[in-house]
Amino acid sequence: LATMTSKPENMKKAAQGGFINATDLADYLVKKGMPFRSAYKISGQIVAKCISDGCVLETLPLEVYQSYSDLFAQDLYQDIDLLTCVEKRISEGGTSQASVDAQIAYVKERLA
């Protein structure tokens, strides 16, 4: 770890390509009133389209989203932003900054 160099842009690109925000995409539709099973199916279809077209959820035009459901609106992009998705995970062991800080503090205490 002492000699490790992080490359944030490479990390972001890898996360986007892994579609870690696909669940957040389904959750977005659920918040708009769609049943989860339908939202999950649409999310999967959109991910498949992105894979086929060589793009990621964040760059897919709103018009394409709306061809799957009229519930999609401009606020979608904030909900599927990777930073937003990471910060929403606040449970123990989650990915939010506060959760990670707590995990680091725990490990440091255990190692001391």
C-alpha positions in Angstrom: 0.0 0.0 0.0 2.9 2.4 0.7 4.0 2.3 -2.9 0.5 2.1 -4.5 -0.5 4.7 -6.9 -4.2 5.2 -7.5 -5.6 6.2 -10.9 -9.0 7.7 -10.3 -9.9 8.0 -14.0 -9.0 4.4 -14.7 -11.1 3.4 -11.6 -14.1 5.4 -12.8 -13.9 3.9 -16.3 -13.8 0.4 -14.9 -16.7 1.1 -12.6 -18.8 2.5 -15.5 -18.0 -0.5 -17.7 -19.1 -2.8 -14.9 -22.5 -1.2 -14.7 -22.5 -1.0 -11.0 -25.2 1.7 -11.2 -27.7 -0.6 -12.9 -29.4 -1.3 -9.6 -29.7 2.5 -9.1 -31.3 2.7 -12.5 -34.0 0.2 -11.4 -34.4 2.0 -8.1 -35.0 5.2 -10.0 -37.9 3.7 -11.8 -39.3 2.2 -8.5 -39.2 5.7 -6.9 -41.2 6.9 -9.9 -43.9 4.3 -9.1 -42.9 1.3 -11.3 -43.0 -2.2 -9.7 -39.5 -3.5 -9.0 -39.8 -6.6 -11.3 -40.6 -4.3 -14.3 -37.9 -1.8 -13.4 -35.3 -4.6 -13.0 -36.3 -6.0 -16.5 -36.0 -2.6 -18.1 -32.7 -1.9 -16.4 -31.4 -5.2 -17.8 -32.6 -4.3 -21.3 -30.9 -0.9 -21.1 -27.6 -2.4 -19.9 -27.7 -5.0 -22.7 -28.2 -2.1 -25.2 -25.2 -0.2 -23.7 -23.1 -3.3 -24.0 -24.2 -3.9 -27.6 -23.6 -0.2 -28.5 -20.4 0.2 -26.6 -21.6 2.9 -24.3 -22.3 3.3 -20.5 -25.5 4.3 -18.6 -24.2 7.8 -18.0 -23.8 8.6 -21.7 -27.0 7.1 -23.0 -29.2 9.9 -24.3 -32.4 10.6 -22.4 -34.5 9.9 -25.6 -33.2 6.3 -25.6 -34.2 5.9 -21.9 -37.6 7.3 -22.7 -38.1 4.7 -25.4 -38.1 2.2 -22.6 -40.3 4.2 -20.2 -41.9 7.6 -20.0 -40.9 7.7 -16.3 -37.4 8.7 -17.3 -36.6 12.4 -16.9 -33.4 14.5 -16.8 -33.0 13.9 -13.0 -32.1 10.3 -13.9 -28.5 11.3 -14.6 -28.0 12.5 -11.0 -29.4 9.2 -9.6 -27.1 7.1 -11.7 -24.0 9.2 -11.3 -21.3 6.9 -9.9 -20.4 9.3 -7.0 -24.1 9.5 -6.0 -24.3 5.7 -6.2 -21.3 5.2 -4.0 -22.4 7.8 -1.4 -25.8 6.2 -1.1 -24.3 3.0 0.4 -24.1 4.1 4.0 -24.5 0.7 5.8 -21.6 -0.9 7.7 -19.1 -2.0 5.1 -20.7 0.3 2.5 -18.9 2.4 -0.1 -19.8 5.9 1.2 -16.9 8.0 2.3 -18.2 7.9 5.9 -18.5 4.1 5.8 -15.0 3.7 4.3 -13.6 6.1 7.0 -15.2 4.0 9.7 -13.7 0.8 8.2 -10.3 2.3 8.1 -10.5 3.5 11.7 -11.6 0.1 12.7 -8.7 -1.6 11.0 -6.2 0.9 12.4 -7.6 0.3 15.9 -7.3 -3.5 15.4 -3.8 -3.2 14.2 -2.6 -1.0 17.0 
